Amino acid sequence: MTRQSDFKQRVRARMAKTGESYATARGQVLAERPDTAAVARDDGWMRAALHVSNGDCTDLPGTGLAERVLFWRDVLHEGPVPAVGPRELRQVRSAFLLEAGCDDRDEGPDMFAERDRVLADNRDGEYVLWFEADLYDQLQIIQILDRLAGLGVPARRVTLICIGEHAGIARFGGLGELTAAQLRELPTTNACIRLTNEALRLATRAWAAFRATVPDGLRTIADSRSGELRFLGEAFDRLSREYPAARDGLSLTERRILAAVADGASNAETAFVRAAARETRPYLGDTWCFAMINRMARASAPLLDLQPTDRPVGRGTGLRLTDTGARVLAGAADHVTLNGIDRWIGGVHLQGRRVPWRWDDGTETTVLTAEDTRPPHTTP
């Protein structure tokens, strides 16, 4: 018996038991989470759904399961993501990516507007989200789920396929590494799950915490445990570690780059590869790593020397730790105190030489420094 005929038999069995119409019984069977994998190949459901993924290197069309695919492209852990409406957020994000030289498709706000329109136009249908465990993807997931909640889409019409590893791949880098045949198998595994209202509420809270003007809601999300959004807590913990540390003013990524150079990485590509190898989940691309190297090298008290000095940082750019960089890496000097900071993490704008929020290694949380005695803001 095929999976589809088995599915129809279960629908008819429910009709006989409850007296429901075929459409009602079918919807109820689809909504039963334990049966998600068994019905994943049902043509009437999977193929009619809007499939959303993090990038067009994933061969969803090749699976035969997805007739409509929407690619969600935005590196949300870089640059401002303030708590503004969708229209203004599109302008903010496109302006940031353009200024950073990362709008490589020359699409600007038009791409974001079209993306949002396609997502909203499907509000009466099913959604299948294909994503990964890393920070890049987890932020996209909560943005999408918050948007779907705002559109009034019931949780039972949202299916999430999310993995952090795959058999036979020693260091899984993403869905783009999988063949169409491997992707096609994922809906039949426990990585495929229909979401509940609880998952949508958690995603909405997480999106609000991420976009708040202060970071005191991040720890609550980092400590969350969800069988549906099972990688979200881990991702928020990693995000929190991008705040300047109390002991040296470095983010975790900056510290790993400096440590790689101190350990012998002589160029930007090697520093990137070694820093990335320290990550539990890959999320930082080389473009953003090189931008971070550039900021540390061109600060008023440089932490790195570049060779050559008159070109943008690229793969072959030579690197050397300065004396100041060595002192900061040893915890004997503070990067923010020396050089200041101008960086957005979600809705928080860190600016100047005396930022109120720091990452504390002892408590493993962001803390309000003694220099700023404002009462903590409570994220809804």
N, C-alpha and C positions, 0 to 999 in steps of 0.2 A: 504493500500500500504506500503511495507517495505521501509526502508531508502535506501537500495541499488537500488530498482526499481525506486524510486523517483529520485535518483541521475542519473541513466541512462536516465530517461526521460528528465531531464534537459540538459544532454549532447546532446541527439538527437534533442532537441528543438534548441539548439545553432547551431548544424550542419545545420538544415533546414534554420536558419536565416542567417548564415555566409558562408555556403558552405564549411566549414572546414572539414577535415577528423575526424574520431572518436577520434583518438589519440590526435590530436591538440585540438579539442573541450573539451575533457576530461581534458587535462592539464590546459586549461584556466579556467574551472569550479573549479578545485582543487585549483587554485591560487587565487580565489575570497575569500578573508578573511572572509566575513560574513557567508560563507557557510561551513567553516572548520568543525564546529560541526556536520553539517548534513551529511558530507561525511566521518566522522571519522571512521565509522565502515565498510566502503567499503573494502572488502577483498583484492582487487587488489592494494590498496594503503597502508593501514595500515600494513598489514601482510608482504608486500614486503619491507617495510622501515627498516632501521637500527635504533633500539631504544637504546638511551643512557640515563643512569641514574647514580645517585651518589653513589649507593652501592647495594650490592646483597641482602639486607634485604627487598627490594621492590619486591613484587611478580608480576613482569610484565609478565613472562611466563604464570602465572595462569589466566591472563585476556583473553587469546585467541586472543589478538590483536597483540602480538609481537612474531614473530618466531625467530628473531635474536636480542639479547640484549647484549649491551656492557656496562660494569660497569666502571665508571670513578672514580678511587680511588686516591685521593691525598689531603692532608690538606694544601692547598696553602697559607693560612694565617700564617703558621708557617715555618720558615726556608727560605733559599735563593731561590728567583725566578728571577734570572738575565735575562737581555735581550740578550740571546744567542739563537742559533739555536736549533731545537727540539732534535737533538742527544746529544748535550752537556747538554741541560736542563735535559734530562733523567738521565744522569750521576750525575748531581748535586743533583737532587731530591732524587734519590735512595740512594746516599751516605749519605745525610742528614737523611733520615728516618732510615737507618741502624744504624747510629751513635746514633740517638735518641732512639733506641730500639723499633721503631714502624713499622718495616717491619715484621709484625707478620706472613705473608704468605711465607716468605723466597723467594720472587720472584725477588727482586732487579730490575735492569734495564731491565730484560727480560719481566717483566709484562708491563712496560711502552712502550717498543718497540712493543710488540704485540698489545697493546691498540691503539697506533698510526697507526699501519699498518691496523688494522681493520677499523678504521675511514677513512683512506685514500682510501682503496680499494672500498669503497662504494660511491666514489665521483660522480658517474653517477646516483646514486639513490636518494631516499628520506631519510630524517632523522627526527626522532621524539625524542625530548629531554624532559625527565621527571625530573624536579628539584623543589627545594623549595626556599623560600624567604631569607634564612639566608646567612650570609657572606660566609660560607663554600661552599655552592652551587653556589652562584652568581659568585665567582671567577672561579669555574669550567665552568660555562656557558660561560663566556667571553673567557676563554682559548679555549674551543671547537669552538666557533663561529669565533674567530680569525684564528684558524686552518682551518676551512671550507672555510673562505674567501680566505685564502692563497691557498687552493686547487682549487679555482675557482667555488665552489658550489654556484649556484644562491640562493638568499635568499628565493625565492618562494618554494624551495624544502626542507626548514627547518621549522618544526613545533615545537613550544615550548609549553609545558604544565608545568605551574609553579604556585604553590599555597603557600599561607602563613597561611592559616587557612582551617578548614573543619567543616561543620555543625555537631554539636553533640560532638565535641572535644574541651574542655575548653582551653587547652593549647596545640596547635598542635605542635608535635615534628618532623614530617616528613612523607614522603610517606610510609615508612616502617610500620607505624601504621595502614595503610588502608588495608582492605581486597581486594582480587582480584576483587570482585564485585564493591567495591567502586572505585577502580582504573579505572575499565572499564567505569565508568560513566564520568570521567573527560574529555575525548575528546568531550563530548557533551555539555560542559559548556564553559563559556567565559574565563576560564583559558587556553583554547587551542587556539592558534593563529598561523597563518602562518606569518613568519617574512618578513620584507621588507629590502631593501638595507640600509635604514636609520638605522635600528636596527643593521645590521652587521657593519656599519661604527662606530656606538656608541660602540659596543663591542670591536672593534679593537682599538679605542682610549682608552678605559678603560684598556684593557690589556697592552697597551704601557705605560699608566700612572702608572699602578701598578708595572711594571718592571723597570721603570726609576730609575736612580741612586739618584734622589732627588724627594721629594714628592709633589712638587708644582703643579702637575696636578691633584691631588686627589680631590681638592675642586670643580673643574669644573665638574667632574663626579658625585660627591656627590650632586651637585646642578641640575643635569640633570633630566628631566622629560620625560619619555618614556612610551607610552601606551603598548609597547611590552615588554621592559625590565623594568617593572614597579618597581621592588624591587632593582635595581642596585644602585640608588642614596643613598638609606637608608643603603645599605651594605657598600658603600665606606665611608659614614659618620662614621659608626662603626669602620671600619678599621683605619681611621685617628686617632681615640681616643686611639689606641694602642701605639701611640708615647708618650714618657715621657712628662708629663704635666709640664708646666712652673712653677707651684706653688710647686710641691713636687717631680718631677722626676718619678712619678708612671704612668704606663699605667692604663686605666680604669679597666681592668681585675684585675691587681695587687691591685688597691685600693679597689675593691669590695671584694677581698679575705681578705685583712687586716681588712676591716670594719666588715666582717662576724665574724672573730675571736674576734675582739674587742667587738662584740655584743653577744659573748657567744658560738660561734662554737668551740667546744673543740677538734675536730679531723678533718682530711683532708676531709673525706666524707661529713661531715656536712657543712664545709666551701665551698666545691664545690657546693653542692645543693643550699645553700643560695645565693652564688654568681651567679649561673646559673639562679636562680629565678628572678634576677634583669634584665636579658637580655630581650629585646623585642623579639628577635629571638634566639633560642638556636643554638650555633655553637661550643662551646668549650667542648671537651670531657674530662673525668676525667683524662686520661693519661697526657694530656697537662696541665691541671690545677695542677696536682701533680708535674709536672716538674717545673712549675712556683713557686710553694710553696718551692720546694727544693732549687731553685736559691736564693730566698729571705732569706731562713734560713741559707744557707751556704755562704752568702756574707761576705766580710771582716767586715762589720758592720751589723750583722744579724738583720732582721726585725721580724723574728719569731724564737721561740724555738721549737725544735722537741723532741718528746718522743715516742720511743727510738731514740737516735741520730745516732746509728750505722747501721741503715737499710734504704733501699730506702723508700721514702714516698709512703704510701699506704692508703687505706681507713681508717684504724684504727689508723694511726699515730696521736699522740696527738699534739696539737698546742697551743702555747701561744704567745701573742704579747710581744715583748721585749720593753724596754724603748725607744730604737731607733726607733722601728717600730711605737710606739705611737706618737713620735715626728714627724716622716715623715707623718703619717696619718693626723696629725693636721696641716700640712703645715709649721711646724717649722724647718724642715730639708729636704734636697733634696736627694732622693735615688741614683740618678745617680752621683751626686757630691761625695757622701760618698762611693759608691760601684762600680761606673762605670757601663757600659753596654756592652754587646756583643750580639746583636740580629739583625736578618734580618727581615724586613717587605717588602715583595716583592723584589724589586731590590735595596733597601736602606739598607746599613749595618751601624747600629748604634753601635759605638765602643768607649770606653774610658769614661773619666769623664767629657768631655766638648763637648757634641754632638751638632751639629749646628741646628738641627731641633727639635722643641718642639711643643706640642699641647697647644694652648692658649684657655682657657675656655671663655675669654671675647669675642673673635672674632669667636670662634668655628671653628678654622682652624689651620693647621700646619704653624708655623712661623719660619723664619730664625732668630736665636738669635743674639744679638749684638756681641757675641764672634766670629761670622763668618760673614764676610761682602762680601762673594762671591755673584756675581749677580745670581738671580734665573735662573734656567734652564727651558726652555720652552719645555714641552712634546708635541710631534707631535700629 
